Amino acid sequence: MFVLLLIFVAALIGFGFLNPMWWVAAAMLIFGLVHYGRGGSGRRGYGDDPDYRDYRDYRDQQDRWDRRYSRQRRSRWNRQDRRDHDHRR
């Protein structure tokens, strides 16, 4: 497959002597091959995506906030429940 792409790029460069737009097409193909790699999907991992990194940081911060303040709220709710329970007797 890679050999066919190289032959195709060579043909585009050859046609470039007839019309310079073929050189542009060859350059775009070479850029695509170099940028996305041989046989690669071209997708980066989730850890490389800045949007996902921002989301992950926000999610981690929210988890820390929930863990920190859920303990305080839980104790306050337990106190209120005990008070309510004591008043009902």
DOZA-364652 format. One record per residue: residue number from 1; x, y, z of N, C-alpha, C in turn; residue in three letters. Coordinates in pm, whole numbers, plus 50000, padded with zeros to 5 digits. Layout:
// DOZA-364652
<NUM,<X,Y,Z>,<X,Y,Z>,<X,Y,Z>,Ala>
...
//
This chain:
// DOZA-364652
<1,<50082,49881,50000>,<50000,50000,50000>,<50087,50126,50000>,Met>
<2,<50190,50124,50084>,<50278,50240,50093>,<50353,50261,49961>,Phe>
<3,<50389,50151,49894>,<50458,50160,49766>,<50368,50226,49662>,Val>
<4,<50239,50191,49665>,<50145,50252,49572>,<50132,50403,49598>,Leu>
<5,<50133,50441,49723>,<50126,50585,49755>,<50251,50658,49707>,Leu>
<6,<50366,50595,49723>,<50490,50657,49673>,<50488,50672,49521>,Leu>
<7,<50438,50570,49451>,<50426,50579,49305>,<50329,50691,49268>,Ile>
<8,<50220,50701,49342>,<50120,50805,49316>,<50180,50945,49339>,Phe>
<9,<50258,50961,49444>,<50323,51089,49471>,<50422,51122,49360>,Val>
<10,<50499,51022,49315>,<50595,51044,49206>,<50522,51085,49078>,Ala>
<11,<50407,51023,49052>,<50329,51060,48933>,<50278,51203,48945>,Ala>
<12,<50231,51241,49063>,<50182,51378,49082>,<50293,51480,49064>,Leu>
<13,<50412,51446,49112>,<50527,51537,49094>,<50561,51547,48945>,Ile>
<14,<50554,51434,48875>,<50581,51436,48731>,<50479,51521,48657>,Gly>
<15,<50351,51507,48692>,<50248,51589,48628>,<50262,51736,48665>,Phe>
<16,<50333,51763,48773>,<50353,51901,48815>,<50430,51984,48714>,Gly>
<17,<50508,51918,48628>,<50579,51992,48523>,<50483,52041,48415>,Phe>
<18,<50366,51976,48407>,<50264,52019,48311>,<50175,52127,48371>,Leu>
<19,<50138,52107,48497>,<50049,52201,48564>,<50091,52207,48712>,Asn>
<20,<50128,52323,48763>,<50176,52333,48902>,<50073,52291,49008>,Pro>
<21,<49946,52284,48973>,<49846,52238,49070>,<49870,52093,49113>,Met>
<22,<49933,52014,49027>,<49965,51876,49064>,<50071,51874,49174>,Trp>
<23,<50162,51973,49172>,<50260,51982,49281>,<50191,52013,49414>,Trp>
<24,<50091,52096,49408>,<50014,52127,49530>,<49947,51999,49580>,Val>
<25,<49889,51922,49488>,<49824,51796,49527>,<49927,51700,49587>,Ala>
<26,<50045,51692,49527>,<50150,51605,49579>,<50195,51651,49717>,Ala>
<27,<50210,51782,49733>,<50252,51835,49864>,<50147,51803,49971>,Ala>
<28,<50019,51815,49935>,<49913,51784,50032>,<49916,51636,50068>,Met>
<29,<49939,51550,49971>,<49946,51407,49998>,<50067,51373,50085>,Leu>
<30,<50181,51434,50055>,<50301,51411,50137>,<50278,51462,50280>,Ile>
<31,<50216,51578,50292>,<50185,51630,50426>,<50095,51533,50501>,Phe>
<32,<49993,51482,50434>,<49903,51387,50499>,<49974,51261,50543>,Gly>
<33,<50064,51211,50457>,<50139,51091,50493>,<50230,51115,50613>,Leu>
<34,<50297,51228,50614>,<50389,51258,50724>,<50312,51289,50852>,Val>
<35,<50205,51367,50838>,<50130,51412,50956>,<50056,51297,51024>,His>
<36,<49994,51213,50946>,<49913,51104,51003>,<49987,50973,51011>,Tyr>
<37,<50102,50964,50953>,<50183,50844,50964>,<50139,50735,50869>,Gly>
<38,<50226,50638,50853>,<50196,50525,50765>,<50096,50434,50832>,Arg>
<39,<49981,50414,50773>,<49884,50319,50823>,<49817,50362,50952>,Gly>
<40,<49848,50479,51003>,<49785,50524,51126>,<49648,50583,51099>,Gly>
<41,<49571,50594,51203>,<49436,50647,51185>,<49436,50799,51187>,Ser>
<42,<49544,50860,51235>,<49551,51005,51241>,<49488,51062,51367>,Gly>
<43,<49428,50977,51449>,<49368,51025,51573>,<49470,51024,51684>,Arg>
<44,<49465,51126,51764>,<49553,51131,51880>,<49482,51062,51995>,Arg>
<45,<49558,51032,52098>,<49498,50974,52216>,<49417,51079,52291>,Gly>
<46,<49330,51035,52379>,<49247,51129,52453>,<49330,51222,52540>,Tyr>
<47,<49443,51174,52589>,<49524,51257,52676>,<49589,51374,52604>,Gly>
<48,<49599,51369,52472>,<49662,51476,52396>,<49565,51588,52360>,Asp>
<49,<49437,51562,52369>,<49336,51660,52327>,<49319,51765,52436>,Asp>
<50,<49341,51895,52404>,<49329,51999,52507>,<49188,52010,52564>,Pro>
<51,<49086,51986,52481>,<48949,51993,52533>,<48924,51883,52634>,Asp>
<52,<48971,51762,52605>,<48952,51652,52698>,<49033,51676,52825>,Tyr>
<53,<49152,51734,52810>,<49233,51763,52928>,<49162,51864,53018>,Arg>
<54,<49100,51966,52959>,<49023,52063,53039>,<48906,51996,53107>,Asp>
<55,<48837,51910,53034>,<48723,51837,53092>,<48769,51748,53206>,Tyr>
<56,<48882,51676,53186>,<48932,51588,53290>,<48972,51666,53415>,Arg>
<57,<49037,51783,53397>,<49074,51866,53511>,<48951,51914,53585>,Asp>
<58,<48848,51957,53510>,<48724,52003,53573>,<48657,51889,53649>,Tyr>
<59,<48654,51770,53588>,<48592,51655,53652>,<48666,51617,53780>,Arg>
<60,<48799,51618,53776>,<48877,51586,53895>,<48855,51690,54005>,Asp>
<61,<48851,51816,53967>,<48826,51921,54066>,<48688,51905,54128>,Gln>
<62,<48588,51871,54045>,<48453,51851,54096>,<48447,51731,54191>,Gln>
<63,<48519,51625,54157>,<48524,51508,54245>,<48588,51543,54379>,Asp>
<64,<48698,51619,54378>,<48761,51660,54503>,<48666,51746,54586>,Arg>
<65,<48596,51838,54520>,<48501,51925,54589>,<48390,51842,54652>,Trp>
<66,<48338,51749,54577>,<48230,51664,54630>,<48277,51580,54747>,Asp>
<67,<48396,51522,54737>,<48447,51442,54849>,<48470,51528,54972>,Arg>
<68,<48523,51648,54952>,<48555,51734,55064>,<48429,51780,55136>,Arg>
<69,<48333,51828,55061>,<48217,51890,55124>,<48102,51793,55149>,Tyr>
<70,<48106,51675,55091>,<48001,51580,55122>,<48016,51530,55266>,Ser>
<71,<48140,51522,55315>,<48161,51481,55454>,<48102,51583,55550>,Arg>
<72,<48124,51710,55521>,<48070,51815,55608>,<47919,51817,55602>,Gln>
<73,<47863,51807,55484>,<47717,51808,55471>,<47657,51685,55538>,Arg>
<74,<47724,51570,55522>,<47672,51448,55581>,<47664,51461,55733>,Arg>
<75,<47768,51516,55795>,<47765,51530,55940>,<47657,51629,55983>,Ser>
<76,<47640,51737,55906>,<47536,51833,55939>,<47398,51770,55923>,Arg>
<77,<47379,51692,55819>,<47250,51625,55799>,<47223,51525,55911>,Trp>
<78,<47329,51454,55953>,<47311,51358,56062>,<47272,51429,56191>,Asn>
<79,<47335,51546,56219>,<47298,51622,56338>,<47153,51667,56331>,Arg>
<80,<47113,51717,56214>,<46975,51762,56199>,<46878,51645,56214>,Gln>
<81,<46914,51531,56160>,<46826,51413,56173>,<46814,51371,56319>,Asp>
<82,<46925,51378,56393>,<46919,51342,56535>,<46830,51439,56611>,Arg>
<83,<46844,51569,56580>,<46759,51669,56645>,<46613,51645,56615>,Arg>
<84,<46584,51618,56488>,<46445,51592,56450>,<46393,51466,56519>,Asp>
<85,<46477,51368,56527>,<46438,51243,56591>,<46414,51264,56741>,His>
<86,<46501,51343,56805>,<46486,51371,56948>,<46361,51452,56976>,Asp>
<87,<46324,51545,56888>,<46206,51628,56908>,<46077,51548,56890>,His>
<88,<46081,51445,56815>,<45960,51366,56791>,<45926,51281,56911>,Arg>
<89,<46018,51250,56995>,<45991,51162,57109>,<45911,51227,57212>,Arg>
//
